[in-house]
Amino acid sequence: MTLDPRGSTNRLPAPGAGFVWERLPVAGDEAFYLKVETDACRAAYTTRQGGVSNGSVRKLNLSLLAEQQHGDGAGSGPIRVFANRDLARRAIEGEREWVTVRQVHGDRVVHARPRGPRVDADGIWTDLVDATIGVVSADCVLVLAVGDGRIGVAHAGWRGLAAGVVENIVRAVEADAVFAGPAIGPCCFEVGPEVIEEFPDAATDANHVDLWVAAEAAARRAGAQTFRAARLCTSCHPDLFYSHRRDKGATGRHGLIARIPATPQRSGGDDR
């Protein structure tokens, strides 16, 4: 565990190289997100801290469907989700309207179309300056792929990983660098033989799989040279993350949001 460098009293788990904790600018709430250390874009992995949702999706839930299914039943649910998204996007100072997709645990990757219809897919890429793209999860790996003038985000559970969504997002943006955020870790991801068979090289024993290892293998197969994983288990940190498995499905969604800024950012991050 590590103390927030800005003097917070919260104790935060130390992420892997390529990620750093930052405070979300939310008045009256000590909320944090993981900033991705890259000069090519502004990107953030949100936590559950800092929002206005109630019920089992309490705080910063970013999913309309989760709000409908597991919120407190109030008619203001959608308003709360859009308020949460507005809070979250302050981490990257992106457009208020996000480009999102209906995630289906598949391999489809689409080009972002601001103000276009939502489609069934699990990856979005863009070459547009300042367009906010986002995917959400409550255990699955959320992947950021960074290319030359292009970025992509993808939602990758074990089914999406097996189908090839990580390879597809990496190839779509010709990514050199890939980042994988918080997800259910091998400590908690107990699976059956059908999953072990899909990822024999990522299995840590006869019943557990490391999704970050599987995502790295996929990214490198598609041509990525650099891979960074946050290696923070969503199931192990109920104060920070939603977890579908831990909460038996009655939970919200945190997210990965990203944009290409008009002026490149200098992160000063570790480039090893």
C-alpha positions as CSV (number, residue, x, y, z in Angstrom):
1,M,0.0,0.0,0.0
2,T,1.1,3.6,-0.6
3,L,0.0,7.0,0.7
4,D,-1.3,9.4,-1.9
5,P,1.6,11.8,-2.7
6,R,-0.6,14.8,-2.2
7,G,-1.1,14.1,1.5
8,S,-4.3,12.1,1.4
9,T,-5.2,10.0,4.5
10,N,-6.4,7.3,2.1
11,R,-4.1,4.3,1.7
12,L,-3.9,3.3,-1.9
13,P,-2.4,0.2,-3.4
14,A,0.7,0.7,-5.5
15,P,0.0,0.2,-9.2
16,G,2.4,-1.2,-11.8
17,A,4.7,0.9,-13.8
18,G,3.0,3.3,-16.2
19,F,0.2,4.3,-13.8
20,V,0.0,6.9,-11.1
21,W,-2.8,7.9,-8.7
22,E,-4.3,11.3,-9.1
23,R,-7.1,13.0,-7.2
24,L,-10.4,13.5,-9.1
25,P,-11.4,17.2,-8.9
26,V,-14.7,16.5,-7.0
27,A,-15.5,19.0,-4.2
28,G,-16.0,17.5,-0.8
29,D,-15.0,13.9,-1.7
30,E,-11.6,12.3,-1.6
31,A,-11.8,10.4,-4.9
32,F,-8.9,9.0,-7.0
33,Y,-8.3,7.7,-10.5
34,L,-5.3,6.0,-12.2
35,K,-3.6,8.3,-14.7
36,V,-1.9,6.6,-17.6
37,E,1.7,7.8,-18.1
38,T,1.9,8.5,-21.8
39,D,2.6,11.6,-23.9
40,A,0.3,10.5,-26.7
41,C,-3.0,11.0,-25.0
42,R,-4.8,11.7,-21.8
43,A,-6.3,8.6,-20.3
44,A,-7.7,7.6,-17.0
45,Y,-9.0,4.5,-15.2
46,T,-11.7,5.5,-12.8
47,T,-12.5,4.0,-9.4
48,R,-15.9,3.8,-7.7
49,Q,-15.0,6.8,-5.6
50,G,-16.6,10.3,-5.9
51,G,-20.0,9.9,-7.6
52,V,-23.6,10.3,-6.9
53,S,-25.2,6.8,-7.5
54,N,-26.9,4.9,-4.7
55,G,-27.8,1.3,-3.9
56,S,-25.2,-1.5,-4.8
57,V,-23.8,0.8,-7.5
58,R,-23.0,3.4,-4.9
59,K,-20.8,6.4,-5.9
60,L,-19.1,6.6,-9.4
61,N,-21.1,4.1,-11.4
62,L,-20.6,4.8,-15.2
63,S,-23.1,2.2,-16.6
64,L,-26.7,3.1,-17.4
65,L,-27.6,-0.6,-17.5
66,A,-26.1,-1.3,-14.1
67,E,-27.8,1.8,-12.7
68,Q,-31.2,0.5,-14.0
69,Q,-30.6,-3.0,-12.6
70,H,-28.9,-2.3,-9.3
71,G,-29.5,1.3,-8.4
72,D,-31.9,2.5,-5.7
73,G,-34.8,2.4,-8.1
74,A,-35.2,6.2,-8.3
75,G,-36.3,7.7,-11.6
76,S,-33.2,9.9,-11.6
77,G,-30.8,7.0,-12.3
78,P,-29.8,8.1,-15.8
79,I,-29.2,11.6,-14.6
80,R,-26.9,10.2,-11.9
81,V,-24.9,8.2,-14.5
82,F,-24.4,11.2,-16.7
83,A,-23.5,13.3,-13.7
84,N,-20.9,10.6,-12.8
85,R,-19.6,10.6,-16.4
86,D,-19.2,14.3,-16.3
87,L,-17.2,14.0,-13.0
88,A,-15.0,11.3,-14.5
89,R,-14.2,13.1,-17.7
90,R,-12.7,15.9,-15.7
91,A,-9.7,13.6,-15.3
92,I,-8.9,14.0,-18.9
93,E,-10.7,17.2,-19.7
94,G,-12.5,15.5,-22.5
95,E,-15.8,16.1,-24.3
96,R,-18.9,15.8,-22.2
97,E,-20.5,13.3,-24.7
98,W,-18.6,10.1,-24.8
99,V,-18.4,7.7,-27.7
100,T,-19.3,4.3,-26.2
101,V,-20.5,0.9,-27.5
102,R,-22.9,-1.9,-26.3
103,Q,-20.3,-4.3,-24.9
104,V,-21.0,-7.9,-25.8
105,H,-17.8,-9.9,-24.9
106,G,-16.8,-10.2,-28.5
107,D,-13.9,-9.1,-30.8
108,R,-15.5,-6.3,-32.8
109,V,-13.6,-3.0,-32.9
110,V,-15.2,0.1,-34.4
111,H,-14.0,3.6,-35.5
112,A,-15.5,6.2,-33.1
113,R,-18.4,8.2,-34.5
114,P,-19.2,11.2,-32.2
115,R,-23.0,11.6,-31.9
116,G,-23.5,8.4,-34.0
117,P,-25.6,5.4,-33.0
118,R,-24.2,3.0,-30.4
119,V,-23.3,-0.4,-31.9
120,D,-22.5,-3.9,-30.5
121,A,-18.7,-4.0,-30.1
122,D,-16.0,-4.2,-27.4
123,G,-13.4,-1.8,-28.8
124,I,-13.4,1.8,-30.0
125,W,-10.5,3.7,-31.8
126,T,-10.2,7.3,-32.8
127,D,-7.8,9.6,-34.6
128,L,-10.0,12.7,-33.8
129,V,-8.6,15.3,-31.5
130,D,-10.5,15.7,-28.2
131,A,-13.1,13.0,-28.9
132,T,-13.7,11.1,-25.6
133,I,-13.9,7.4,-26.0
134,G,-14.8,5.0,-23.2
135,V,-15.4,1.4,-22.1
136,V,-16.6,0.1,-18.7
137,S,-16.0,-3.0,-16.6
138,A,-16.5,-4.6,-13.2
139,D,-13.7,-7.3,-13.5
140,C,-12.7,-7.5,-17.1
141,V,-9.5,-6.0,-18.4
142,L,-9.8,-2.5,-20.0
143,V,-7.1,-2.0,-22.5
144,L,-5.6,1.3,-23.9
145,A,-3.8,0.9,-27.2
146,V,-1.6,3.9,-28.3
147,G,-0.4,4.3,-31.8
148,D,0.9,7.2,-33.9
149,G,-2.0,9.7,-34.0
150,R,-4.5,7.0,-33.0
151,I,-5.7,5.6,-29.7
152,G,-8.1,2.8,-28.9
153,V,-9.8,1.3,-25.9
154,A,-11.2,-2.2,-25.4
155,H,-13.2,-4.2,-23.0
156,A,-11.6,-7.7,-22.6
157,G,-13.0,-10.4,-20.4
158,W,-11.8,-14.0,-21.0
159,R,-14.3,-14.5,-23.8
160,G,-13.2,-11.3,-25.6
161,L,-9.5,-12.2,-25.0
162,A,-10.1,-15.6,-26.5
163,A,-12.0,-14.1,-29.5
164,G,-9.2,-11.6,-30.2
165,V,-10.4,-8.2,-29.2
166,V,-7.0,-7.2,-27.9
167,E,-5.3,-8.1,-31.1
168,N,-7.9,-6.2,-33.1
169,I,-7.6,-3.0,-31.1
170,V,-3.8,-3.1,-31.3
171,R,-3.9,-3.6,-35.1
172,A,-6.6,-1.0,-35.6
173,V,-4.4,1.8,-34.2
174,E,-1.0,0.1,-35.1
175,A,-0.2,0.4,-31.4
176,D,3.3,0.4,-30.1
177,A,2.3,0.7,-26.4
178,V,-0.5,-1.0,-24.6
179,F,-1.8,-0.4,-21.0
180,A,-4.1,-2.8,-19.1
181,G,-5.9,-1.4,-16.0
182,P,-7.4,-2.9,-12.9
183,A,-9.1,-6.2,-13.3
184,I,-9.9,-9.4,-11.4
185,G,-6.5,-10.8,-10.5
186,P,-5.3,-14.4,-10.6
187,C,-5.8,-14.5,-6.8
188,C,-9.6,-14.3,-7.3
189,F,-10.2,-15.4,-10.9
190,E,-11.1,-19.1,-10.3
191,V,-12.2,-20.7,-13.5
192,G,-13.1,-24.0,-15.1
193,P,-11.2,-26.2,-17.5
194,E,-12.7,-24.4,-20.5
195,V,-10.9,-21.2,-19.6
196,I,-7.7,-22.9,-18.7
197,E,-7.7,-24.5,-22.1
198,E,-8.0,-21.1,-23.8
199,F,-5.0,-19.6,-21.8
200,P,-2.6,-22.4,-20.8
201,D,0.3,-20.0,-20.7
202,A,-1.6,-17.6,-18.4
203,A,-2.8,-20.2,-15.9
204,T,-1.2,-19.8,-12.5
205,D,-2.5,-23.3,-11.4
206,A,-5.2,-25.7,-12.4
207,N,-8.0,-23.3,-11.4
208,H,-6.7,-19.7,-11.9
209,V,-5.8,-17.5,-14.9
210,D,-3.9,-14.3,-15.0
211,L,-5.8,-12.0,-17.4
212,W,-3.0,-9.5,-17.6
213,V,-0.6,-12.1,-18.8
214,A,-3.2,-13.2,-21.4
215,A,-3.7,-9.6,-22.5
216,E,0.1,-9.0,-22.8
217,A,0.5,-12.1,-25.0
218,A,-2.3,-11.0,-27.2
219,A,-0.9,-7.4,-27.5
220,R,2.5,-8.6,-28.4
221,R,1.2,-11.1,-31.0
222,A,-0.4,-8.1,-32.7
223,G,2.8,-6.1,-32.7
224,A,2.9,-4.0,-29.5
225,Q,6.4,-3.4,-28.2
226,T,5.5,-2.1,-24.8
227,F,3.0,-3.5,-22.3
228,R,2.1,-2.1,-18.9
229,A,-0.4,-3.6,-16.4
230,A,-1.8,-1.9,-13.3
231,R,-2.0,-5.3,-11.6
232,L,-4.7,-4.1,-9.1
233,C,-7.3,-6.7,-8.4
234,T,-10.9,-5.4,-8.5
235,S,-12.2,-8.1,-6.3
236,C,-9.6,-7.4,-3.6
237,H,-10.4,-3.7,-3.2
238,P,-14.1,-3.1,-2.6
239,D,-13.5,0.5,-1.5
240,L,-11.9,1.3,-4.9
241,F,-13.5,-1.0,-7.5
242,Y,-16.7,-2.6,-8.5
243,S,-16.4,-6.4,-9.0
244,H,-19.0,-8.5,-10.7
245,R,-17.7,-11.8,-9.2
246,R,-17.2,-10.4,-5.6
247,D,-20.6,-8.7,-5.6
248,K,-22.4,-11.6,-7.3
249,G,-23.5,-9.4,-10.2
250,A,-25.2,-6.6,-8.2
251,T,-22.6,-3.9,-8.8
252,G,-21.7,-0.9,-10.9
253,R,-19.0,-0.2,-13.5
254,H,-15.8,1.8,-13.4
255,G,-14.3,2.8,-16.7
256,L,-11.4,3.7,-19.0
257,I,-11.7,7.0,-20.8
258,A,-9.2,8.6,-23.2
259,R,-8.7,11.4,-25.7
260,I,-6.1,12.7,-28.0
261,P,-5.3,16.3,-26.9
262,A,-4.8,19.1,-29.3
263,T,-1.5,19.8,-27.7
264,P,0.6,16.7,-26.8
265,Q,1.1,16.2,-23.1
266,R,4.4,15.7,-21.4
267,S,3.9,13.1,-18.7
268,G,7.4,12.6,-17.4
269,G,6.5,9.0,-16.9
270,D,8.7,5.9,-16.8
271,D,9.5,4.9,-20.4
272,R,11.5,1.8,-19.7
